[in-house]
Amino acid sequence: MKTISTLIVFLLTFVFSFSQFVLTGSNSTLTLANNAPAIAVDAALTITGSGTIDGARVTISTNFSSGDLLSYGTLPTGVTGTYNSTTGVLTFTGNATAANYQALLRSVIFRS
């Protein structure tokens, strides 16, 4: 069985005041059998707040194996995505709105 944690790391960008973001989701941990069909990590994840976010990370936290993959849909303008197949960590960097990061993180899927 595989366990995937949605570990979202927000590095907040601020100009005149501190921005606060709230992250909620339906799945903090997923468990699935090896070689199961690809699944969304959390298609119901929501991010609320104003300002911009400049990074996020999704991690396979337990039973990571070579060949496990986290992938994603369309990147917002100015955001890049990198998957480290050695550690099972998907990292997004670049400034985007909370709504853009929400759409991006909802698109993350796991396959083994």
C-alpha positions in Angstrom: 0.0 0.0 0.0 1.1 3.6 -0.7 0.5 6.6 1.4 0.6 10.1 -0.1 0.6 13.3 2.0 -0.3 16.6 0.6 2.4 18.7 2.2 1.9 22.2 0.9 4.6 24.7 1.6 3.6 28.2 1.0 6.3 30.9 0.8 4.3 34.0 1.1 5.0 37.1 -0.9 4.0 40.4 0.8 4.3 44.0 -0.1 2.7 46.1 2.7 1.3 43.5 5.0 1.5 39.9 5.8 -0.8 37.7 3.7 -2.6 34.7 5.3 -3.7 31.7 3.4 -6.0 28.9 4.5 -5.6 25.4 3.0 -8.3 22.8 3.3 -8.8 19.5 1.6 -10.7 16.3 1.7 -7.6 14.0 1.7 -4.6 14.5 3.9 -3.6 10.9 3.4 -4.4 8.5 0.6 -3.8 4.7 0.7 -3.9 2.6 -2.4 -2.6 -0.7 -3.7 0.5 -1.0 -5.9 -0.2 -0.6 -9.6 -3.6 0.9 -9.0 -4.9 3.4 -11.6 -3.8 7.0 -11.3 -5.7 9.0 -8.8 -6.1 12.7 -7.9 -4.2 13.6 -4.7 -7.0 16.0 -3.7 -9.4 17.3 -6.3 -11.4 19.2 -3.6 -8.4 21.1 -2.1 -9.2 24.8 -1.5 -6.9 27.8 -0.8 -8.4 31.0 0.4 -6.6 34.3 1.0 -5.2 37.3 -0.9 -1.8 38.0 -2.3 0.5 35.6 -4.1 2.0 32.3 -3.3 5.5 31.5 -4.5 5.8 27.8 -3.9 4.2 24.5 -3.0 5.3 20.9 -2.4 3.5 17.5 -2.7 5.2 14.5 -1.1 4.8 10.7 -1.2 5.4 10.2 2.5 5.3 6.4 3.1 6.3 3.4 1.1 7.8 5.4 -1.8 9.2 3.2 -4.5 11.1 3.7 -7.7 8.6 4.3 -10.4 6.1 6.1 -8.3 5.1 9.3 -10.0 3.4 12.6 -9.1 2.3 14.6 -12.2 0.2 17.7 -12.8 -1.9 19.6 -15.3 -1.3 23.0 -16.8 1.1 25.3 -15.0 0.1 28.9 -14.3 2.2 31.5 -16.1 5.5 32.0 -14.2 5.3 28.7 -12.2 7.5 25.8 -12.8 7.1 22.2 -11.6 9.8 19.7 -10.8 9.4 16.1 -9.7 12.3 14.4 -7.9 11.9 10.7 -8.8 14.6 9.8 -6.1 12.7 11.3 -3.2 9.0 11.4 -4.4 8.7 15.2 -4.0 6.9 17.4 -6.5 7.9 21.0 -6.1 6.3 24.1 -7.6 8.1 27.4 -7.7 7.0 30.8 -9.0 4.5 33.5 -8.1 0.8 32.9 -8.7 -2.5 33.7 -7.1 -4.2 31.4 -4.5 -6.8 30.5 -7.2 -4.1 29.6 -9.7 -2.2 27.4 -7.1 -5.5 25.8 -6.1 -6.2 24.8 -9.6 -2.7 23.5 -10.1 -2.7 21.5 -6.8 -6.1 20.0 -7.6 -4.6 18.7 -10.9 -1.8 16.7 -9.1 -2.2 12.9 -9.7 -0.3 9.9 -8.3 0.4 6.7 -10.1 2.6 3.7 -9.2 
